[in-house]
């Protein structure tokens, strides 16, 4: 049997990639299975529960109309326990039956700066893992883990393998590959670098399904509905989408048979998802927190917040993604409305805390490209400016210790963030931050637009 090894057994993978393979197996095609584990000692109770259940778990899906469905997912057939040396993952990655290595580590876990280079100056854990890789050891960052897996695979003669990124990262295959090749180059392993270049592919992919962190009430609902007490149960929305460039080094599952869109280019799908969905999601989370809400659906049903999201997409995003020169194959106004309906689903109970995280990677990845395109065309940036203005107001609340939950941001240097908020001119300080804005940092047009938007946000907060 062919194996897809997945790094990162979090909720999203189990509600997305594992579901598609489960459906394929249920259709009668059992040529592939999943193996998976974590590169960090995360969620040990969950990993143990999955191991105890043979990798099986129950997925609850809820539609915007409130329809609940329960599915026992059985595609993960090998749960690999965590160890600091990643020995189990390395052994599986070095086996010839492993034909795909996929991963979900979140956007900030790729440590790439605005120029798409590894940001060693900012991230101490990346430097630590680089030293470990030079000593022939594994490490928890995605690059150190992949370096160890691929080095073992090369030495075992197991053959080519596809590296499949399943994160919300623009050009995720290209960018994670660029980071990996830089990392291996810095390690100084020329033999491995050449092998990876010649024996791996890294397709770009777009993934989409809202999957909140599981809460105890999910387990209770699953038990009430199915009679199974499942500590690994999780919940997601009914909507699901996966678009993948069909560029695999050693074969792949017949995903197209279960609704995966296999395409030559994911660019249009990726841009629509990142800008219309991901950026809007973050904006609603920041705005909702500022207004005292706990959940995404509460903010989505707030008329003022919904208008900010609607205007951002309608005024500034759709005009740059669908042009006479480059028409978009997606009905963007319809997609915008579907996205807002999905965010408004009260049954999902997705928290602002989960969605608001990692703003320091989301602004350069999700939001700054719209600024660049609008400014290059000489057009207004008034609506898109509301998003970083909301983030700045949110950051100022965090700086003052007034966010009612722990804010997590892997790309944020807390000293830099506090300095922005403590500045005599926080708007100018935010706009001057090069990791956030790249070549737009300090641009007078950016500063002016954010200054105006910040006044609107202040009035919005009240």
C-alpha positions in Angstrom: 0.0 0.0 0.0 1.2 3.5 -0.8 1.6 5.9 2.2 1.1 9.6 2.6 3.1 10.7 5.7 1.6 13.8 7.3 3.5 16.1 9.7 1.1 17.9 12.1 -1.9 15.9 13.3 -3.9 19.0 14.2 -7.6 19.5 13.7 -7.3 20.9 10.2 -5.5 17.9 8.7 -8.0 15.6 10.4 -11.0 17.5 9.1 -9.6 18.0 5.6 -6.8 15.9 3.9 -7.7 12.8 6.0 -11.4 13.2 5.1 -10.7 13.2 1.3 -8.6 10.0 1.6 -11.2 8.4 3.9 -13.9 9.1 1.2 -11.6 7.6 -1.5 -11.1 4.5 0.6 -14.8 4.2 1.3 -15.4 4.3 -2.5 -13.4 1.2 -2.9 -10.0 2.6 -3.7 -7.7 1.4 -0.9 -4.4 1.8 -2.6 -3.3 4.6 -0.2 -3.3 5.2 3.5 -2.2 7.9 5.9 0.6 7.8 8.5 1.1 10.9 10.7 2.7 12.4 13.7 3.9 15.7 15.2 7.4 17.2 15.0 6.8 18.9 18.3 5.5 17.5 21.6 2.1 19.0 21.0 -1.3 17.6 22.2 0.1 14.4 23.8 -3.4 13.4 25.1 -4.8 13.7 21.5 -2.0 11.7 20.0 -2.5 9.0 22.6 -6.2 8.9 22.1 -5.7 8.5 18.3 -3.2 5.7 18.9 -5.6 3.9 21.3 -8.3 4.1 18.6 -6.1 2.9 15.8 -6.1 6.3 14.2 -9.9 6.5 13.9 -12.0 9.4 15.2 -15.4 11.0 14.6 -15.9 14.2 12.6 -19.0 16.3 13.2 -19.8 18.7 10.4 -22.4 21.5 10.6 -24.0 23.3 7.7 -25.1 27.0 7.8 -28.6 25.7 8.0 -27.8 23.7 11.1 -27.6 20.2 9.7 -25.3 17.9 11.8 -23.5 14.9 10.3 -21.2 12.4 12.0 -18.5 10.4 10.1 -16.0 7.9 11.5 -12.7 8.8 9.7 -10.4 5.8 9.4 -7.8 6.8 6.8 -5.0 7.5 9.3 -3.8 3.9 9.9 -0.4 4.6 11.5 -0.1 7.1 14.4 3.6 7.8 15.0 4.5 8.7 18.6 6.6 11.9 19.1 10.2 11.6 20.2 12.8 14.4 20.2 14.9 12.7 17.5 11.8 12.2 15.3 12.9 8.6 14.8 9.5 7.3 14.0 8.8 9.9 11.4 12.2 9.5 9.8 11.8 5.8 9.6 8.5 6.1 7.8 9.8 8.8 5.5 12.7 6.6 4.5 10.4 3.7 3.4 9.8 3.2 -0.3 6.0 2.9 0.2 5.9 6.5 1.4 5.3 8.5 -1.8 4.0 11.8 -0.4 5.2 13.8 2.7 2.6 16.4 3.5 2.5 19.0 6.3 0.5 21.6 8.2 2.5 24.0 10.4 0.6 27.3 10.1 1.7 30.3 8.0 4.2 31.6 10.5 6.0 28.3 10.7 7.9 28.9 7.5 10.1 31.7 8.8 10.2 33.6 5.5 10.7 37.3 5.3 9.2 39.8 2.8 11.9 38.8 0.3 11.0 35.1 0.6 14.3 34.4 2.5 14.7 32.5 5.7 14.6 35.0 8.6 17.4 33.7 10.7 17.9 37.0 12.5 14.5 37.0 14.0 13.9 33.3 14.9 16.2 31.7 17.4 14.5 28.3 17.1 15.4 28.3 13.4 19.0 29.0 14.2 19.0 26.2 16.8 17.6 23.7 14.3 20.1 24.8 11.7 22.9 23.9 14.1 21.2 20.6 14.9 20.9 19.8 11.2 24.6 20.5 10.7 25.3 18.0 13.4 23.1 15.4 11.6 20.3 15.7 14.1 16.5 16.3 13.6 14.6 19.3 14.9 11.0 20.4 15.3 10.9 23.2 12.7 9.5 22.0 9.3 12.9 22.5 7.6 14.9 20.6 10.1 12.3 17.8 10.2 12.2 17.5 6.4 16.0 17.7 6.1 16.3 14.7 8.5 13.5 12.7 6.7 14.9 13.4 3.2 18.5 12.7 4.2 17.4 9.2 5.5 15.3 8.7 2.4 18.3 9.5 0.1 20.5 7.1 2.0 18.0 4.3 2.0 17.4 4.6 -1.8 13.7 4.8 -1.3 13.2 6.9 -4.4 11.4 10.2 -5.3 8.8 11.7 -3.1 6.3 14.6 -3.3 6.4 17.4 -0.6 2.8 18.6 -0.3 2.2 21.8 1.6 -1.3 22.0 3.1 -1.1 25.5 4.8 -2.7 28.9 4.0 0.5 30.2 2.4 0.5 32.0 -1.0 2.3 29.8 -3.5 2.7 27.4 -0.6 4.6 24.7 -2.5 7.1 27.1 -4.1 7.7 29.0 -1.0 8.2 26.1 1.4 10.5 24.5 -1.2 12.5 27.7 -1.5 12.8 27.8 2.3 13.8 24.1 2.5 16.5 24.4 -0.2 17.9 27.5 1.5 18.0 25.6 4.8 19.8 22.6 3.3 22.2 25.0 1.6 23.0 26.6 4.9 23.5 23.2 6.4 26.2 22.6 3.8 24.9 19.2 2.6 25.5 19.5 -1.1 24.7 15.9 -1.8 21.3 16.2 -0.1 20.6 19.5 -1.8 21.2 17.9 -5.3 19.1 14.9 -4.4 16.1 17.0 -3.2 16.3 19.1 -6.3 16.2 16.0 -8.6 13.9 13.7 -6.6 11.1 15.8 -5.1 8.3 18.0 -6.3 6.4 20.6 -4.3 3.0 21.3 -5.9 1.1 24.5 -4.9 -2.2 23.8 -3.2 -5.2 25.7 -1.8 -7.0 24.3 1.2 -10.3 25.4 2.7 -12.5 24.3 5.6 -13.2 26.2 8.8 -12.1 23.9 11.7 -12.3 25.3 15.2 -10.3 23.9 18.0 -12.3 21.0 19.5 -14.1 21.8 22.7 -15.6 19.4 25.3 -19.1 19.9 24.0 -18.1 18.4 20.6 -17.2 15.1 22.4 -20.5 15.3 24.3 -22.5 15.8 21.0 -20.7 13.0 19.3 -21.4 10.6 22.1 -25.1 11.6 22.2 -25.5 11.2 18.5 -23.4 8.1 17.9 -23.0 6.4 21.3 -19.2 6.6 20.9 -17.2 8.4 23.6 -14.4 9.8 21.4 -11.7 12.0 23.0 -10.3 12.7 19.5 -13.6 13.9 18.1 -13.6 17.2 16.3 -16.0 19.5 14.4 -15.9 21.5 11.2 -18.1 23.3 8.8 -19.8 21.3 6.0 -18.0 23.3 3.3 -14.7 21.7 2.1 -12.4 22.5 -0.8 -8.9 21.4 -2.0 -7.2 22.5 -5.2 -3.8 21.0 -6.1 -1.4 21.4 -8.9 -1.0 18.0 -10.5 2.7 17.8 -10.2 3.7 14.6 -8.2 7.0 12.8 -8.1 5.9 9.3 -7.3 2.1 9.0 -7.9 -0.9 10.2 -5.9 -4.3 9.1 -4.8 -7.2 9.5 -7.3 -8.4 12.5 -5.3 -10.4 13.9 -8.3 -12.8 11.0 -7.7 -13.9 12.5 -4.4 -14.0 16.2 -5.3 -10.4 17.5 -5.2 -9.7 19.8 -8.0 -6.5 18.8 -9.8 -5.4 21.7 -11.9 -2.4 23.1 -13.8 -2.3 26.3 -11.7 -3.9 27.2 -8.4 -3.2 30.9 -8.6 -6.7 32.2 -9.1 -8.2 29.9 -6.4 -5.4 30.8 -4.0 -5.7 34.5 -4.4 -9.4 34.4 -4.0 -9.2 32.3 -0.9 -6.4 34.2 0.8 -7.8 37.7 0.1 -11.5 37.1 0.2 -11.6 34.5 3.0 -8.4 34.5 5.1 -7.9 38.3 5.2 -11.6 38.9 5.9 -11.6 36.2 8.6 -8.8 37.9 10.4 -10.4 41.3 10.1 -13.7 40.0 11.6 -11.7 38.4 14.5 -9.8 41.6 15.3 -12.9 43.8 15.0 -15.0 41.3 17.0 -12.5 41.2 19.8 -12.5 45.0 19.9 -16.3 45.0 20.2 -16.2 42.5 23.0 -17.4 39.4 21.1 -16.0 35.9 21.6 -17.0 34.1 18.4 -16.6 34.8 14.7 -20.3 34.5 13.9 -21.1 37.2 16.4 -18.9 39.7 14.6 -20.1 38.6 11.2 -23.7 39.4 12.3 -22.6 42.9 13.6 -23.7 45.2 10.8 -20.7 47.5 11.2 -18.2 44.7 11.1 -19.9 43.0 8.2 -19.8 46.3 6.2 -16.0 46.6 6.8 -15.5 43.1 5.5 -18.0 43.6 2.5 -16.5 46.9 1.5 -12.9 45.6 1.7 -13.7 42.8 -0.7 -16.0 44.7 -3.0 -14.1 48.0 -3.2 -10.5 47.0 -3.2 -10.0 43.2 -3.8 -12.4 42.2 -6.5 -11.3 45.0 -8.9 -7.6 43.8 -8.8 -8.4 40.1 -9.0 -10.9 40.3 -11.9 -9.7 42.6 -14.6 -10.3 42.8 -18.4 -6.6 41.8 -19.0 -6.8 38.8 -16.6 -10.4 37.7 -16.0 -10.9 35.5 -12.9 -12.5 32.1 -13.5 -14.3 32.4 -10.1 -17.5 34.4 -9.5 -16.0 36.6 -6.9 -19.1 38.4 -5.7 -20.8 35.1 -5.2 -17.7 33.7 -3.4 -17.7 36.7 -1.1 -21.3 36.1 -0.1 -20.7 32.4 0.5 -17.7 33.3 2.7 -19.7 35.6 4.8 -22.5 33.1 5.1 -20.0 30.5 6.3 -18.5 32.9 8.9 -22.0 33.6 10.1 -22.7 30.0 11.0 -23.5 30.1 14.7 -23.1 26.3 15.2 -19.4 26.5 14.3 -18.6 28.7 17.3 -15.2 29.5 15.9 -13.4 31.8 18.3 -11.8 35.2 17.7 -8.8 33.9 19.6 -8.1 31.2 17.1 -8.6 33.3 14.0 -6.9 36.5 15.3 -3.5 34.8 15.8 -0.4 35.4 13.7 -1.2 38.9 12.5 2.5 39.6 11.8 2.5 36.9 9.1 -1.1 37.6 7.9 -0.5 41.3 7.0 2.4 40.6 4.6 0.8 37.4 3.3 -2.9 38.2 3.1 -3.3 42.0 3.1 -0.2 43.9 1.8 -0.6 42.5 -1.8 -3.9 44.3 -2.3 -2.2 47.6 -1.2 0.6 47.0 -3.7 -1.8 46.4 -6.6 -4.2 49.2 -5.8 -1.4 51.7 -5.4 0.3 50.5 -8.6 -2.9 51.3 -10.4 -3.3 54.7 -8.7 -6.4 53.6 -6.9 -7.9 54.2 -3.5 -6.8 52.0 -0.6 -9.4 53.3 1.9 -11.3 50.0 2.4 -8.3 47.7 2.6 -6.6 50.1 5.1 -9.3 49.3 7.6 -7.7 45.8 8.1 -4.3 46.9 9.4 -5.9 49.7 11.2 -8.1 47.1 13.1 -5.0 45.1 13.8 -3.1 48.1 15.2 -6.1 48.8 17.5 -6.1 45.2 18.5 -2.3 45.2 19.1 -2.7 48.3 21.2 -5.2 46.5 23.4 -2.8 43.6 23.6 0.0 46.0 24.6 -2.2 47.4 27.4 -3.0 43.8 28.6 -6.6 44.2 27.7 -7.1 41.3 25.3 -9.3 38.8 27.1 -7.3 35.8 25.9 -3.7 34.9 25.1 -2.6 36.2 21.7 -0.4 33.9 19.8 1.9 35.1 17.0 4.9 33.0 15.9 6.1 35.8 13.6 5.9 38.6 16.2 8.8 39.9 18.1 7.1 41.1 21.3 9.7 43.8 21.8 9.0 45.2 18.4 5.2 45.0 18.8 5.4 46.8 22.2 7.6 49.5 20.7 5.2 50.1 17.9 2.3 50.6 20.4 4.4 52.7 22.7 5.6 55.0 19.9 4.5 58.6 19.8 3.0 57.8 16.4 1.9 54.2 16.4 0.4 54.5 12.8 3.8 55.6 11.4 5.6 53.0 13.4 3.4 50.2 12.1 3.8 51.4 8.6 7.5 51.6 8.9 7.9 47.9 9.9 9.7 46.3 6.9 8.8 42.7 7.8 5.1 43.7 7.6 5.2 45.8 4.5 8.5 45.1 2.5 9.0 47.8 -0.1 5.9 49.7 1.0 7.3 50.4 4.5 7.1 54.1 5.2 5.2 54.9 2.0 3.4 58.2 2.5 0.3 56.9 0.8 0.2 53.9 3.2 0.7 56.1 6.3 -2.1 58.6 5.2 -4.6 55.8 4.5 -3.9 54.0 7.8 -4.1 57.3 9.7 -7.6 57.9 8.2 -8.6 54.3 8.8 -7.4 54.4 12.4 -9.7 57.4 13.0 -12.6 55.4 11.6 -11.7 52.4 13.8 -11.6 54.6 16.9 -15.1 55.7 16.1 -16.1 52.2 15.4 -14.8 51.0 18.8 -16.6 53.8 20.5 
